[in-house]
Amino acid sequence: MKPLHAIVAGLMAAACAAAGAQDAPRTALKVCQDPNNLPFSNERGEGIENRIAELFGKALGLPVTYYSFPQRLGFIRNTLRFKLPGQDYPCDIVLGVPAGFEQVSVTKPYYRSTYALVYAAGRGLDGVSSGPQFLALDRERLAKLRIGLYDRSPASAWLAHHGLVDSGVPYPIMSPDPQAYPGQILERDLAEGRLDAAIVWGPIAGFVAQRAKSPKLVVVPLASEPGVKFDFSMAMGVRYGEREWKQQVEQLIERHRAEITAILQSYGVPLLEPEAASK
């Protein structure tokens, strides 16, 4: 058995080495991203998170680099936590995770949005501007609608809660097709008439509707209700143990909150007021 002082000395050396690695000067802002996930990110740097990364890189005086992996099962393990022996981590930050996400050390939230109902104008749902108004439509008419949704999303619970399960047209939340992206349910099936409406995460809804020319897509943000939570706060994630880096990221969020909000608005993201801090 090792003497106690040897164990303590070893632990101190390991702690110093870890601190030194964390405090080493950064040569780039290394971002973990999905390469085909608009409106959030893509390889051409066209997403919300790409714009925020460039903003942060400029503020830090660092070039921005990306390490790409499809955002499906194992995304964090294969990006933020991925490290080959003798090499550095390929990326140091994920720019979009739900507040409270346990796989990373989560920053303070930088925006809050909600799921939305989307329909094509001129196809019978014109004038619907809220969830309750949609649910107040004739039940026979509602029963005939084809409502697209991603499985295991709040939309499933909402339809079940209101007796509309048979109207739902489920799509897999994690497609095995690397070319698939979240907005396809709107750009393809809703726009082409295979669906009468769809319920998707608000940033996706706002982005696709903003780009759609014909037919015009109408976005109706949905409010949470007992038993169904539609709104979520979004934050950024870093590795556990990197306290100083996390604090630096949070400072960037606070200093550039107005610019971040402007970026979100430019992509049509339905924004809600931040949730009140718990006492």
C-alpha positions in Angstrom: 0.0 0.0 0.0 1.3 3.5 -0.9 2.1 5.8 2.1 -0.5 8.5 2.6 1.9 11.3 1.7 2.7 9.7 -1.6 -1.0 9.4 -2.5 -1.6 13.0 -1.6 1.4 14.1 -3.6 0.2 12.2 -6.6 -3.3 13.7 -6.3 -1.8 17.2 -6.1 0.4 16.6 -9.1 -2.6 15.4 -11.1 -4.7 18.4 -10.0 -1.9 20.8 -11.0 -1.6 19.1 -14.4 -5.3 19.3 -15.0 -5.4 22.9 -14.0 -2.4 23.6 -16.3 -4.2 22.0 -19.2 -7.4 23.9 -18.5 -5.6 27.2 -18.1 -3.4 26.8 -21.2 -3.9 29.6 -23.7 -6.5 28.8 -26.3 -5.4 29.0 -29.9 -8.9 28.6 -31.4 -12.5 28.5 -30.4 -13.2 24.8 -31.1 -16.9 24.1 -31.6 -18.7 20.8 -31.6 -21.4 20.8 -34.2 -23.8 18.8 -36.3 -22.8 19.2 -40.0 -26.4 19.1 -41.3 -28.7 20.6 -38.7 -30.2 23.9 -39.9 -31.3 26.3 -38.5 -28.6 25.5 -35.9 -25.5 24.5 -37.7 -24.1 23.1 -40.9 -20.7 22.6 -42.7 -21.1 25.9 -44.6 -21.5 27.9 -41.4 -25.0 29.0 -42.1 -26.7 28.3 -38.8 -27.6 30.1 -35.6 -24.8 28.5 -33.7 -22.3 29.2 -36.4 -23.2 32.9 -36.2 -22.8 32.9 -32.4 -19.5 31.0 -32.7 -18.1 33.7 -35.0 -19.3 36.4 -32.6 -17.6 34.7 -29.7 -14.4 34.0 -31.8 -14.2 37.7 -32.6 -14.7 38.7 -29.0 -11.9 36.3 -27.9 -9.6 37.2 -30.8 -9.5 33.5 -31.8 -10.2 31.7 -35.1 -13.2 29.4 -35.0 -12.8 25.7 -35.9 -15.5 23.0 -36.0 -15.5 19.3 -35.2 -18.6 17.7 -36.8 -20.6 14.7 -35.9 -24.4 14.0 -36.5 -26.4 15.1 -33.5 -27.9 11.7 -32.6 -27.2 9.1 -30.0 -23.6 9.5 -28.8 -23.1 13.1 -29.9 -21.5 14.3 -26.7 -19.4 11.1 -26.3 -18.1 11.5 -29.9 -17.4 15.3 -29.7 -17.0 17.1 -26.4 -15.8 14.0 -24.6 -13.8 12.5 -27.5 -10.1 12.4 -27.0 -7.4 10.1 -28.5 -4.3 9.3 -26.4 -1.7 11.9 -26.7 -4.0 14.4 -28.5 -6.1 17.3 -27.4 -9.9 17.4 -27.4 -11.1 18.2 -31.0 -13.8 20.7 -29.6 -14.5 22.5 -26.4 -18.1 23.7 -26.5 -21.6 22.7 -27.6 -23.5 25.9 -28.4 -27.1 24.5 -28.0 -28.2 22.2 -25.2 -31.3 22.2 -23.0 -30.9 23.9 -19.6 -30.4 21.0 -17.2 -28.9 18.6 -19.7 -26.8 16.3 -17.6 -24.2 15.1 -20.1 -22.4 18.4 -20.0 -21.6 21.3 -17.6 -24.4 23.6 -18.6 -24.1 27.4 -18.7 -26.8 29.9 -17.8 -29.5 29.9 -20.6 -29.2 32.3 -23.4 -32.7 32.0 -24.9 -36.1 30.4 -24.3 -38.4 29.2 -27.0 -41.4 26.9 -27.5 -42.9 24.3 -29.8 -45.1 25.7 -32.6 -48.0 24.5 -34.8 -47.3 25.2 -38.4 -49.8 25.1 -41.3 -49.9 26.3 -44.9 -51.9 29.3 -45.7 -55.0 28.9 -47.9 -55.7 25.3 -47.0 -58.4 25.6 -44.4 -56.7 26.6 -41.2 -56.3 30.3 -41.9 -57.1 32.4 -38.8 -55.9 29.9 -36.3 -53.5 31.8 -34.1 -53.2 29.8 -30.9 -53.4 26.3 -29.5 -56.8 26.7 -27.9 -58.2 28.2 -31.1 -56.9 25.2 -33.0 -58.5 22.8 -30.5 -61.8 24.7 -30.7 -62.2 23.6 -34.3 -65.0 21.1 -35.1 -64.0 17.8 -33.7 -64.9 15.9 -36.8 -62.7 18.3 -38.8 -59.8 17.9 -36.3 -60.1 14.1 -36.6 -59.5 14.2 -40.3 -56.4 16.4 -40.1 -52.9 14.9 -40.7 -50.6 16.4 -38.1 -46.9 15.7 -38.5 -44.8 15.4 -35.4 -41.5 13.9 -34.2 -42.0 10.9 -32.0 -41.3 11.2 -28.3 -41.7 15.0 -28.6 -44.2 17.1 -26.5 -46.4 17.1 -29.5 -47.2 13.4 -28.9 -48.3 14.1 -25.4 -50.4 17.1 -26.5 -52.3 15.2 -29.1 -52.9 12.3 -26.7 -54.1 14.8 -24.0 -56.7 16.2 -26.4 -57.8 12.9 -27.9 -56.1 13.5 -31.3 -53.7 10.6 -31.4 -55.2 9.2 -34.6 -54.5 12.5 -36.3 -50.8 12.4 -35.6 -48.3 11.3 -38.3 -45.1 10.4 -36.4 -41.6 10.9 -37.8 -38.5 9.4 -36.2 -36.7 11.9 -34.1 -33.4 10.4 -35.0 -33.2 9.6 -38.7 -30.5 7.1 -39.9 -30.2 9.2 -43.1 -27.2 11.6 -42.8 -28.8 13.9 -45.3 -32.0 14.3 -43.2 -32.5 17.5 -41.3 -35.2 18.8 -38.9 -37.0 21.1 -41.3 -37.8 18.5 -43.9 -41.1 17.7 -42.3 -42.2 21.3 -43.2 -40.3 22.0 -46.4 -41.3 18.7 -48.0 -44.4 17.0 -46.5 -46.3 20.0 -45.2 -45.5 22.3 -48.1 -46.4 19.6 -50.6 -49.8 18.8 -48.9 -49.1 15.4 -47.4 -49.7 17.0 -44.0 -52.3 19.5 -43.0 -50.2 20.8 -40.1 -47.1 20.0 -38.1 -45.8 20.6 -34.6 -42.1 21.2 -34.3 -39.5 23.0 -32.1 -40.0 26.8 -32.6 -36.6 27.7 -34.0 -37.2 25.1 -36.8 -40.7 26.4 -37.4 -39.6 30.0 -37.6 -36.6 29.4 -39.8 -38.4 27.3 -42.4 -41.5 29.6 -42.5 -39.2 32.6 -43.0 -37.7 30.9 -46.1 -40.9 29.5 -47.5 -42.2 31.4 -50.6 -45.2 29.2 -51.7 -47.2 28.1 -49.9 -46.8 30.6 -47.1 -46.3 28.8 -43.8 -48.0 30.2 -40.6 -46.2 29.7 -37.3 -48.4 29.4 -34.1 -46.3 29.2 -30.9 -47.9 26.8 -28.4 -48.1 27.5 -24.7 -47.4 24.9 -22.1 -50.3 23.5 -20.2 -50.7 21.0 -17.3 -49.1 17.8 -18.3 -47.5 19.1 -21.5 -44.4 21.3 -21.5 -43.7 23.0 -24.8 -41.3 25.8 -23.8 -37.6 25.1 -22.9 -34.6 27.3 -22.1 -31.4 26.7 -24.1 -27.9 27.0 -22.9 -24.3 26.0 -23.9 -22.3 23.1 -22.7 -18.7 22.5 -21.7 -16.9 19.6 -20.1 -17.3 19.0 -16.4 -14.4 20.3 -14.4 -13.6 23.2 -16.7 -15.0 25.9 -14.3 -13.0 28.8 -15.6 -13.9 28.1 -19.3 -17.6 27.8 -18.3 -17.3 31.2 -16.5 -15.7 32.7 -19.5 -18.5 31.4 -21.8 -21.1 32.8 -19.4 -19.4 36.2 -19.5 -19.5 36.1 -23.3 -23.2 35.3 -23.2 -23.9 38.2 -20.9 -21.7 40.7 -22.7 -23.2 39.8 -26.1 -26.8 39.0 -25.2 -28.2 41.7 -27.4 -26.2 40.5 -30.4 -27.2 36.9 -29.7 -30.9 37.9 -29.5 -30.6 39.7 -32.8 -29.1 36.6 -34.4 -32.0 34.5 -33.1 -34.6 37.0 -34.3 -33.0 37.1 -37.8 -33.7 33.3 -38.0 -37.3 33.7 -37.0 -36.9 32.0 -33.6 -40.1 32.5 -31.5 -38.6 34.0 -28.3 -40.1 33.9 -24.8 -39.1 35.8 -21.7 -36.5 34.0 -19.6 -37.9 31.9 -16.8 -37.8 33.5 -13.4 -34.9 32.3 -11.3 -36.0 29.9 -8.5 -35.5 31.3 -5.0 
